[in-house]
Amino acid sequence: MTFDVHVTAEAQGDLLDVCLYIAENDSPEKAEYVLDKLEATCAKLEYAPMKGHLPPELERIGVDNYREIHWKPYRLIYEIVDRDVYVHAVLDGRRDLQAVLEQRLLR
């Protein structure tokens, strides 16, 4: 069974922010490489969305309808609805993410 993967506008903004930061602080080539890897990680959700796990920050407060997968320090937070997967956030895992996740996913 395959799923349709949708990247929300907020997650697209996250991808853009990551790329701009890397391009400015490292190189445009590195930014393109990271973008390709993050997009490939999103695409993998088409075949195995249950592979991810509950984000601990949300699990602690009883929210269990979101999952996450990782690529390097980045966390991709998504939701499965029927045969659709919605990627809601692409975040740097080195940050304290409790407030970011609460603001984005619980409004």
N, C-alpha and C positions, 0 to 999 in steps of 0.2 A: 504494500500500500504506500502510495506517495502522498505528500502533503504539498499544498501551495504555500510558498513562503512570501511574506509581505514585510517589507522594511518600512516602518512608520516614518513620518516626516521628522519626528524628534530623533530617531535613530540615524536617519540620513544626515541630520545636522551634526550628530555626534561623530559620524564618520568624516564629515568635512572638517570638523574641529581637530580631530586627531591628525588628519593629513596636513592641514595647515600648520599645526604645531611642529610636526616632524619636518616638514619642508623648510620651515624657518630656522629650526634648531639643529637640524642634521643635514638632510639633502632632499631635493625633490624625488630622486630615485628611490631613496629609502621610504619616503611617503607613499609612493606608488606601490612599492613592494608590500608595505603593511596594508594598504587598502585592498590589494589583490587577495592577501591572506584572509583578511576579515570578511570580504565578500565570499570567498570560498567556504569559510566557516559557516556563514549564513546559509549558503547553498546546501551544505550537508544536512541541514535540518529537514530538507525535503524527504529524506529517506529514514532518518532516525531521530525525530524530535524528542522521544522519550529518553534518549541517551543522557540528556542534561539532568541536573539535580536542582533541588529547591535552593534558592539563594538563602543562606543562613540568616541574613538580616531580616528577611521577610518571614521565614519560618518561625523565628523567635516571637513574632507578633501575630502568628496564626494565619498568615496569608500563604495559601498553598496552590494558587492557580498560575504561578509563574515559575519558570525554570531558567537555568543558565548553563551556558557552555563557555569555555575559555579558549583563547588563543593568546599565548604568551601572557603579558600582564592584563590583557583586555578581557572584559566580561561581557558577554552578549546575553541580555535578559529578554526572554520571550514568553509568549503565551500560546497555548494550543487551543483552538476552538474548532471542533469537528475535524475537518481535513485541512484547516488553515493554520499556519504558524505566523504569528505577528511578532516581529522583532521590535521591541520597544526602546531598547537602549544599548549602546555600545560604550562601555565605561572603562576607564583606567582602574584596574584592580588595586593599584597602590594607594588609592585615595580612601578616605573613610566614606563609605557609600550609603550608610544608613539613611541620612537625610535626603540624599539625591533620590534613592529608590522610593522612599515614602512620598516625596513630592510628586514624582512622575507617575507612579503606579497606583497610588491610592486616592488620587483626586477624583 
